[in-house]
Amino acid sequence: MIDGTVVNVALPHIGADLGSGFSGLQWVINAYTLSLASLILLGGAFGDRFGRRRVFVLGVVWFALASVACGLSPNTEWLIAARALQGAGGALLTPGSLALISASFHGADRASMIGAWSGLGGIAGAVGPFLGGVLVEWNWRAVFLINVPVAAVVIAVALAHVPESRDETAAPGLDLPGAVLTAVGLGTLTYGLTRLADGGADAVPAIGAGVVALAAFVVVERRSRHPLIPPRLFADPVFRVTNLVTLLIYGAIGAVFLLLVLQLQTVAGFSPVAAGTALLPFTVVLLVFSARAGALSARIGPRVPMTVGPLIAALGLVLMTRIGPHASWPLDVLPAALLFGSGMVLVVAPLTTAVLDAAPQNMAGVASGVNNAVARAGGLLAVAVLPGVAGISGADYTDPVTFGKGFHVAVLIAAGLMVVAAVTAAVGIRTRPATVDRDRIRVDECPQCPISAPALHPADATDG
């Protein structure tokens, strides 16, 4: 989760050291997000079938080795390839973390633990820029190499204290065609959207190929005996709407977290450490209030927080338009960060709770993987599209005037996405009465059982 944002603050230094343009920097971000979004469903399926702790630990090892490759990159192309490998490791460990919690806790404890999980995920995403700033002032390669000792600690703790779990009813096969179509579809679509902003002649064919591949993915999933995304998951309206809200919100977050750190350094003149520190109020709000937001969601359901939260976050994004040359941290950055964080603390918890409550318990890994994939895909597509729409390309990230204008346009678009997410949640999420405890009943014993309580869970940020 930290690595999803820690790289952003290093981008100006990476670009200067490796001689990269803005499109190269976009792909440093998107290569990671692309492989993560494409493979996270397969990672969740691996965990359900072969053991969630086992796959989680494998993912941590893979992630650490790919981080070393990132830190040793001699050029932009090498770094992009290593980032894609790093994302594959993230796809193995990310869904397993939430699925392990879901399998180990029940009832109110489960909602509380998921609230803590999402809060820590959001904190990690916000701490990333600060940690990145400290490391970048020494050497940008350190933002990757620092993962190695952290991974060693995670592996030791997981092996010593985390119980193994798996889905004993999982189908024996794996949907490899579905995984390939996901990767091809998202990859070509992202490439086409990025090239479209640069005026590339191959943009439209690539976008068309991406749409065709994703349409083929839907067909394959409907016919597969062991689909990556079981179609019955989307039969639940709460699951559908919550994932649509996730796509919108994490699209806005992905673009803003990329561009804000660049705005603070290129336009406002902040140092890398100061740019990272500027986001600490966001971190503090998530740290203090995420668990309480999860508990509130458990009592009243997800509809109200998922409606109010994005609106508050949108106001915070509008305030970010005040961040310009010689911006003041207490007057320009702090109010925006506090308001944005306050909105997100209301959103993060209900999202994942709603997703997991709308899915059978034995499909926790798949449901978590779908929601994570949707979140990553939202960020992936937004990073590919928004900078170009806002007029940012080439070497603009080194030009304060041009980048500043593009940043203001981009954050207003992101605020619009938040408003659409709020309206979608208000209209599409309905509270349903609690009639059975779904945590304690198998879906194959009661295939028509309704959800046991109003949806209540948090999601990553990213993530987040």
C-alpha positions as CSV (number, residue, x, y, z in Angstrom):
1,M,0.0,0.0,0.0
2,I,2.9,2.4,0.8
3,D,4.6,1.5,-2.5
4,G,1.5,2.5,-4.4
5,T,2.1,6.2,-3.5
6,V,5.8,6.4,-2.3
7,V,6.9,6.4,-5.9
8,N,4.9,9.5,-6.8
9,V,7.1,11.8,-4.8
10,A,10.2,10.4,-6.5
11,L,9.0,10.9,-10.1
12,P,10.7,14.3,-10.8
13,H,14.0,12.8,-9.6
14,I,13.5,9.6,-11.6
15,G,12.6,11.6,-14.7
16,A,15.7,13.8,-14.3
17,D,18.1,10.9,-13.6
18,L,16.8,8.5,-16.3
19,G,15.9,11.2,-18.9
20,S,12.2,10.4,-19.1
21,G,9.3,12.5,-20.4
22,F,5.9,12.6,-18.7
23,S,4.5,9.6,-20.6
24,G,7.4,7.6,-19.3
25,L,6.6,8.7,-15.7
26,Q,2.9,7.7,-16.4
27,W,4.1,4.2,-17.3
28,V,6.2,3.9,-14.2
29,I,2.9,4.3,-12.3
30,N,0.7,2.5,-14.8
31,A,2.9,-0.6,-15.3
32,Y,2.6,-1.4,-11.6
33,T,-1.1,-0.7,-11.5
34,L,-1.8,-2.5,-14.7
35,S,-0.3,-5.8,-13.6
36,L,-1.8,-5.5,-10.2
37,A,-5.3,-4.8,-11.5
38,S,-5.0,-7.5,-14.2
39,L,-3.7,-10.3,-11.9
40,I,-5.3,-9.5,-8.6
41,L,-8.4,-11.6,-9.4
42,L,-6.1,-14.5,-10.1
43,G,-4.2,-13.8,-6.9
44,G,-7.5,-14.0,-4.9
45,A,-8.3,-17.3,-6.7
46,F,-4.9,-18.7,-5.9
47,G,-5.3,-17.9,-2.2
48,D,-8.8,-19.4,-2.0
49,R,-7.6,-22.6,-3.6
50,F,-4.0,-23.1,-2.4
51,G,-4.0,-21.3,1.0
52,R,-4.3,-17.6,1.6
53,R,-1.3,-17.4,3.9
54,R,0.9,-19.4,1.5
55,V,0.0,-17.2,-1.4
56,F,0.3,-14.0,0.7
57,V,3.9,-14.9,1.7
58,L,4.8,-15.8,-1.8
59,G,3.5,-12.4,-2.9
60,V,5.7,-10.7,-0.4
61,V,8.8,-12.5,-1.5
62,W,8.0,-11.8,-5.2
63,F,7.3,-8.1,-4.4
64,A,10.7,-7.8,-2.5
65,L,12.7,-9.3,-5.4
66,A,10.9,-7.1,-8.0
67,S,11.7,-4.1,-5.7
68,V,15.4,-4.9,-5.9
69,A,15.1,-4.9,-9.7
70,C,13.4,-1.5,-9.6
71,G,16.1,-0.1,-7.4
72,L,18.8,-1.3,-9.8
73,S,17.1,0.1,-13.0
74,P,19.6,1.6,-15.5
75,N,16.9,3.2,-17.6
76,T,13.2,4.0,-17.8
77,E,12.3,0.9,-19.8
78,W,14.0,-1.4,-17.2
79,L,12.1,0.4,-14.4
80,I,8.8,0.1,-16.2
81,A,9.3,-3.7,-16.7
82,A,10.4,-4.1,-13.0
83,R,7.4,-2.2,-11.8
84,A,5.1,-4.6,-13.8
85,L,6.8,-7.5,-12.0
86,Q,6.3,-5.7,-8.7
87,G,2.6,-5.3,-9.4
88,A,2.3,-9.0,-10.0
89,G,3.7,-9.6,-6.5
90,G,1.2,-7.1,-5.1
91,A,-1.6,-9.1,-6.9
92,L,-0.7,-12.1,-4.9
93,L,-0.5,-10.5,-1.5
94,T,-3.2,-7.8,-1.6
95,P,-6.4,-9.9,-1.7
96,G,-5.0,-12.4,0.6
97,S,-4.5,-9.9,3.4
98,L,-8.2,-9.0,3.6
99,A,-9.4,-12.5,2.9
100,L,-7.3,-13.8,5.9
101,I,-9.1,-11.2,8.1
102,S,-12.5,-12.1,6.8
103,A,-11.9,-15.8,7.4
104,S,-10.5,-15.3,10.9
105,F,-13.1,-12.9,12.4
106,H,-16.9,-12.9,12.5
107,G,-19.8,-10.5,13.3
108,A,-18.9,-7.2,14.9
109,D,-15.3,-8.2,15.3
110,R,-15.1,-8.7,11.6
111,A,-16.4,-5.2,10.8
112,S,-14.0,-3.7,13.3
113,M,-11.0,-5.5,12.0
114,I,-11.9,-4.6,8.4
115,G,-12.2,-1.0,9.5
116,A,-8.7,-1.2,11.0
117,W,-7.4,-2.9,7.8
118,S,-8.8,-0.2,5.6
119,G,-7.6,2.6,7.9
120,L,-4.1,1.3,7.9
121,G,-4.2,0.9,4.1
122,G,-5.3,4.5,3.8
123,I,-2.6,5.6,6.3
124,A,0.0,3.7,4.3
125,G,-1.1,5.4,1.1
126,A,-0.8,8.8,2.8
127,V,2.5,8.1,4.6
128,G,4.0,7.0,1.3
129,P,4.7,10.5,0.0
130,F,6.3,11.6,3.3
131,L,8.5,8.5,3.5
132,G,9.3,8.9,-0.2
133,G,10.4,12.5,0.4
134,V,12.8,11.5,3.1
135,L,14.3,8.7,0.9
136,V,14.4,10.7,-2.3
137,E,16.5,13.4,-0.7
138,W,19.1,10.7,-0.2
139,N,18.6,8.6,-3.4
140,W,15.4,7.8,-5.3
141,R,16.4,4.1,-5.6
142,A,16.0,3.8,-1.9
143,V,12.2,4.0,-2.2
144,F,12.4,0.6,-3.7
145,L,15.2,-1.0,-1.8
146,I,13.6,-0.2,1.5
147,N,11.0,-2.8,0.8
148,V,13.5,-5.7,1.3
149,P,13.9,-5.4,5.1
150,V,10.1,-4.6,5.5
151,A,9.3,-7.8,3.5
152,A,11.5,-9.8,5.8
153,V,9.6,-8.7,8.9
154,V,6.2,-9.3,7.2
155,I,7.2,-12.8,6.3
156,A,8.4,-13.7,9.8
157,V,5.2,-12.3,11.4
158,A,2.9,-14.0,8.9
159,L,4.6,-17.4,9.3
160,A,4.6,-17.1,13.1
161,H,1.1,-15.7,13.8
162,V,-1.3,-15.8,10.9
163,P,-3.5,-18.9,10.6
164,E,-3.8,-20.6,7.2
165,S,-7.2,-20.7,5.5
166,R,-8.6,-21.7,2.1
167,D,-11.9,-22.3,0.3
168,E,-12.5,-26.0,0.6
169,T,-15.3,-25.8,-2.0
170,A,-13.2,-24.0,-4.7
171,A,-13.3,-25.5,-8.1
172,P,-10.1,-27.4,-9.1
173,G,-9.4,-25.4,-12.2
174,L,-8.2,-21.8,-12.8
175,D,-9.5,-19.3,-15.3
176,L,-6.3,-18.6,-17.1
177,P,-8.0,-17.4,-20.4
178,G,-9.9,-14.8,-18.2
179,A,-6.6,-13.6,-16.6
180,V,-5.0,-13.2,-20.1
181,L,-8.0,-11.3,-21.5
182,T,-8.0,-9.0,-18.4
183,A,-4.3,-8.2,-18.8
184,V,-4.6,-7.7,-22.6
185,G,-7.8,-5.6,-22.3
186,L,-6.6,-3.3,-19.6
187,G,-3.1,-3.1,-21.1
188,T,-4.2,-2.1,-24.6
189,L,-6.9,0.2,-23.3
190,T,-4.5,2.0,-21.0
191,Y,-1.9,2.2,-23.8
192,G,-4.4,3.6,-26.2
193,L,-5.7,6.2,-23.8
194,T,-2.2,7.4,-22.9
195,R,-1.3,7.6,-26.6
196,L,-4.5,9.4,-27.4
197,A,-3.4,12.3,-25.1
198,D,-0.1,12.4,-27.0
199,G,-1.8,12.3,-30.4
200,G,-0.5,8.9,-31.3
201,A,-1.9,7.4,-34.5
202,D,-2.1,3.9,-32.9
203,A,-4.3,5.2,-30.0
204,V,-7.7,4.4,-31.5
205,P,-6.8,0.8,-32.7
206,A,-5.4,0.1,-29.2
207,I,-8.5,1.4,-27.5
208,G,-10.7,-0.7,-29.8
209,A,-8.6,-3.8,-29.1
210,G,-8.9,-3.2,-25.4
211,V,-12.6,-2.9,-25.5
212,V,-12.9,-6.1,-27.6
213,A,-10.7,-8.0,-25.2
214,L,-12.7,-6.9,-22.2
215,A,-15.9,-7.8,-23.9
216,A,-14.5,-11.2,-24.6
217,F,-13.6,-11.5,-21.0
218,V,-17.2,-11.0,-20.0
219,V,-18.2,-13.8,-22.4
220,V,-15.5,-16.2,-21.1
221,E,-16.6,-15.5,-17.5
222,R,-20.2,-16.4,-18.3
223,R,-19.2,-19.7,-19.8
224,S,-16.3,-20.8,-17.6
225,R,-16.8,-23.5,-15.0
226,H,-14.4,-21.7,-12.7
227,P,-14.5,-18.0,-13.6
228,L,-12.2,-15.4,-12.0
229,I,-15.4,-13.3,-11.5
230,P,-18.4,-15.6,-10.8
231,P,-21.3,-13.8,-12.5
232,R,-23.6,-14.5,-9.5
233,L,-21.5,-12.0,-7.5
234,F,-22.9,-9.2,-9.7
235,A,-26.4,-10.4,-9.3
236,D,-26.4,-8.5,-6.0
237,P,-27.2,-4.9,-6.6
238,V,-25.2,-3.7,-3.6
239,F,-22.1,-5.4,-5.0
240,R,-22.6,-3.8,-8.5
241,V,-23.2,-0.3,-7.2
242,T,-20.4,-0.4,-4.6
243,N,-17.9,-1.5,-7.3
244,L,-19.1,1.3,-9.6
245,V,-18.6,3.8,-6.7
246,T,-15.1,2.3,-6.1
247,L,-14.2,2.8,-9.7
248,L,-15.1,6.5,-9.6
249,I,-13.6,7.3,-6.2
250,Y,-10.3,5.5,-6.8
251,G,-10.0,6.9,-10.2
252,A,-10.1,10.4,-8.6
253,I,-7.7,9.4,-5.9
254,G,-5.2,7.8,-8.3
255,A,-5.0,10.9,-10.5
256,V,-4.9,13.4,-7.6
257,F,-2.2,11.6,-5.6
258,L,0.0,11.5,-8.7
259,L,-0.5,15.1,-9.7
260,L,-0.6,16.7,-6.2
261,V,2.9,15.7,-5.2
262,L,4.2,17.0,-8.5
263,Q,2.3,20.3,-8.1
264,L,3.8,20.8,-4.6
265,Q,7.3,20.3,-5.9
266,T,7.2,21.8,-9.4
267,V,4.8,24.7,-8.8
268,A,4.7,25.5,-5.1
269,G,8.4,24.9,-4.6
270,F,8.2,22.4,-1.8
271,S,11.1,20.0,-1.2
272,P,10.4,16.3,-1.5
273,V,10.2,16.0,2.3
274,A,7.9,19.1,2.6
275,A,5.7,17.7,-0.2
276,G,5.3,14.5,1.7
277,T,4.8,16.2,5.0
278,A,2.0,18.3,3.5
279,L,-0.2,15.2,3.3
280,L,0.3,14.2,7.0
281,P,-3.1,15.8,8.0
282,F,-4.8,13.3,5.6
283,T,-2.9,10.5,7.4
284,V,-3.9,11.7,10.9
285,V,-7.6,11.9,10.0
286,L,-7.5,8.3,8.7
287,L,-5.6,7.1,11.7
288,V,-7.9,8.6,14.3
289,F,-11.3,8.1,12.7
290,S,-11.1,5.0,10.4
291,A,-12.1,2.5,13.1
292,R,-14.9,4.7,14.3
293,A,-16.2,5.2,10.7
294,G,-16.2,1.4,10.3
295,A,-18.3,1.0,13.5
296,L,-20.7,3.8,12.4
297,S,-21.1,2.0,9.1
298,A,-21.8,-1.2,10.9
299,R,-24.7,0.5,12.7
300,I,-26.3,2.5,10.0
301,G,-25.3,0.8,6.8
302,P,-23.2,2.1,3.9
303,R,-25.6,4.4,2.1
304,V,-25.2,7.6,4.1
305,P,-21.4,7.6,4.6
306,M,-20.9,6.6,0.9
307,T,-23.0,9.5,-0.1
308,V,-21.8,12.2,2.3
309,G,-18.1,11.1,2.2
310,P,-17.5,11.7,-1.5
311,L,-19.2,15.1,-1.3
312,I,-16.9,16.2,1.5
313,A,-13.9,14.9,-0.4
314,A,-15.0,16.8,-3.5
315,L,-15.0,20.0,-1.5
316,G,-11.4,19.2,-0.4
317,L,-10.4,18.7,-4.0
318,V,-11.9,22.1,-5.0
319,L,-9.8,23.7,-2.3
320,M,-6.7,22.2,-3.8
321,T,-7.1,24.7,-6.7
322,R,-5.7,27.2,-4.2
323,I,-2.3,25.4,-4.3
324,G,-0.1,27.4,-6.6
325,P,3.2,29.3,-6.7
326,H,4.4,30.1,-3.2
327,A,1.4,28.2,-1.7
328,S,1.2,28.4,2.1
329,W,1.0,25.1,3.9
330,P,-1.4,26.3,6.8
331,L,-3.6,28.4,4.5
332,D,-3.7,26.5,1.2
333,V,-2.6,22.9,1.8
334,L,-3.9,22.1,5.3
335,P,-7.6,22.9,4.8
336,A,-7.8,20.9,1.6
337,A,-6.0,17.9,3.1
338,L,-8.2,17.9,6.2
339,L,-11.4,18.2,4.2
340,F,-10.3,15.6,1.7
341,G,-9.2,13.2,4.4
342,S,-12.5,13.7,6.3
343,G,-14.5,12.7,3.2
344,M,-12.3,9.7,2.6
345,V,-12.5,8.4,6.1
346,L,-16.3,8.1,5.7
347,V,-15.9,6.3,2.3
348,V,-13.1,3.8,2.8
349,A,-14.7,1.7,5.5
350,P,-18.2,1.2,4.0
351,L,-16.9,0.3,0.6
352,T,-15.1,-2.9,1.5
353,T,-17.7,-3.8,4.1
354,A,-20.5,-3.5,1.6
355,V,-18.6,-5.6,-0.9
356,L,-17.8,-8.4,1.5
357,D,-21.3,-8.4,3.1
358,A,-22.8,-8.7,-0.4
359,A,-20.8,-11.8,-1.2
360,P,-20.9,-15.3,0.3
361,Q,-18.2,-15.9,3.0
362,N,-16.6,-18.7,1.0
363,M,-16.0,-16.2,-1.9
364,A,-14.3,-13.6,0.3
365,G,-11.1,-13.8,-1.6
366,V,-12.8,-13.4,-5.0
367,A,-15.0,-10.5,-3.8
368,S,-12.0,-8.7,-2.3
369,G,-10.0,-9.3,-5.5
370,V,-12.8,-7.9,-7.6
371,N,-13.1,-4.8,-5.5
372,N,-9.3,-4.3,-5.5
373,A,-9.1,-4.8,-9.2
374,V,-11.9,-2.3,-9.8
375,A,-10.1,0.2,-7.5
376,R,-6.8,-0.3,-9.3
377,A,-8.4,-0.1,-12.7
378,G,-10.0,3.2,-11.7
379,G,-6.6,4.6,-10.8
380,L,-5.0,3.1,-13.9
381,L,-7.5,4.6,-16.3
382,A,-7.6,8.0,-14.6
383,V,-3.8,8.3,-14.6
384,A,-3.8,7.4,-18.3
385,V,-6.6,9.9,-19.2
386,L,-6.8,12.8,-16.8
387,P,-3.3,14.4,-17.4
388,G,-3.9,14.5,-21.2
389,V,-7.4,15.9,-20.7
390,A,-6.0,18.5,-18.4
391,G,-3.3,19.4,-20.9
392,I,-0.3,17.8,-19.2
393,S,2.2,16.0,-21.5
394,G,5.9,15.8,-22.5
395,A,8.1,17.8,-20.2
396,D,5.2,19.8,-18.7
397,Y,6.0,18.3,-15.3
398,T,9.1,20.6,-15.2
399,D,7.2,23.7,-16.3
400,P,5.5,25.4,-13.3
401,V,3.1,27.5,-15.4
402,T,1.8,24.8,-17.7
403,F,1.7,22.1,-15.1
404,G,-0.1,24.4,-12.6
405,K,-2.9,25.1,-15.1
406,G,-3.3,21.4,-15.9
407,F,-3.4,20.5,-12.2
408,H,-6.3,22.8,-11.5
409,V,-8.3,21.3,-14.4
410,A,-7.5,17.8,-13.2
411,V,-8.5,18.3,-9.6
412,L,-11.8,19.8,-10.7
413,I,-12.5,16.8,-12.9
414,A,-11.6,14.5,-9.9
415,A,-14.1,16.5,-7.8
416,G,-16.7,15.8,-10.4
417,L,-16.0,12.1,-10.2
418,M,-16.5,12.3,-6.5
419,V,-19.9,14.0,-6.9
420,V,-21.0,11.3,-9.4
421,A,-19.9,8.6,-6.9
422,A,-22.0,10.2,-4.2
423,V,-25.1,10.4,-6.4
424,T,-24.6,6.7,-7.5
425,A,-24.4,5.6,-3.9
426,A,-27.4,7.6,-2.8
427,V,-29.5,6.2,-5.7
428,G,-28.2,2.7,-6.0
429,I,-27.7,1.5,-2.4
430,R,-30.7,0.3,-0.5
431,T,-30.8,-1.0,3.1
432,R,-32.2,-4.5,3.4
433,P,-33.5,-6.1,6.6
434,A,-31.4,-8.5,8.5
435,T,-33.0,-12.0,8.4
436,V,-30.1,-14.5,8.6
437,D,-26.5,-14.5,9.8
438,R,-24.7,-14.9,6.5
439,D,-21.4,-15.5,8.2
440,R,-22.8,-18.8,9.5
441,I,-24.6,-20.2,6.6
442,R,-23.2,-21.8,3.4
443,V,-24.6,-20.4,0.2
444,D,-25.1,-23.8,-1.3
445,E,-27.4,-24.6,1.6
446,C,-29.5,-21.5,1.1
447,P,-28.8,-19.9,-2.3
448,Q,-31.6,-17.3,-2.0
449,C,-30.7,-16.1,1.6
450,P,-30.7,-12.3,1.8
451,I,-27.8,-10.3,3.2
452,S,-27.7,-10.5,7.0
453,A,-27.3,-6.8,7.7
454,P,-26.9,-3.5,5.9
455,A,-23.6,-3.5,4.0
456,L,-20.8,-2.1,6.1
457,H,-17.2,-2.5,4.9
458,P,-14.0,-0.4,4.0
459,A,-11.8,-0.5,1.0
460,D,-8.1,0.1,0.2
461,A,-6.7,3.4,-1.1
462,T,-4.5,3.3,-2.1
463,D,-4.2,2.1,-2.5
464,G,-5.8,2.7,-1.6
